Amino acid sequence: TNKKINSHARRLAKLFPQKEIAAINMAVGGSKIDDIEDQVATVLKKATPEYVTLLIGALDVCDWGLERSKENIDFYREAIDANIKSLIQANQNVIINIMPVPDLVRMYMLNKNNLYCQQIWRLSNMCMKLFDKNISDNEKITISMNVNDVNAAYENLAKDYPKNVFFNKALTKIEFTKKHVSKFDCFHPSKAGQALISELVWDTKMFENLSRYYLEHH
């Protein structure tokens, strides 16, 4: 955990001073929906998590190309749903905080004229359909609609598991600026971006049930 970022682990330590807070970071650059099952399984082998944050989806949307597909969304939702079930099965009081997929087109527009970013995007083969300099306005709209579909799936999952899953729809409107995007790959959040996300998605209301549980059992 970066000391300059008021991370959720630090916030939890303040919220629950009687508990020893240990964080397990399973984030791996380039991860997609096909990787999440192994990541969740690895976490469950190490511990029984009480708070989980999920930040995934951007690269999957990139892979879907420039068409809308209900099949893609259904598969995505089913995969996330299966892993939510695994986490709840391990701990019925687990809190799962799902981060929205950001506005990918806006992130592209921030650095589309940056020659360094253009080179990095080409070399990494990352999100090539979005980062194609010849992308049309209609294709950008399609990508944005796919992002909206993923976030809508997240919102519905939160409704399906109101005790355990949280998704703040308002956060889909976050407007990142250049300082919030990594200067290394011009795609992932920078330290400033991570700090912004940490601040905006934190909500102590998520932990009301958990707080009551500790009062009753400790």
Salt bridges, closest charged atoms under 4 A:
GLU50 OE1 - LYS19 NZ 3.36
ASP63 OD2 - LYS32 NZ 2.49
ASP74 OD2 - LYS70 NZ 2.70
ASP81 OD2 - LYS85 NZ 2.57
ASP137 OD1 - LYS140 NZ 3.68
ASP149 OD2 - ARG68 NH2 2.68
ASP160 OD2 - ARG77 NH2 2.35
ASP185 OD2 - HIS188 ND1 2.49
GLU199 OE1 - ARG11 NH2 2.78
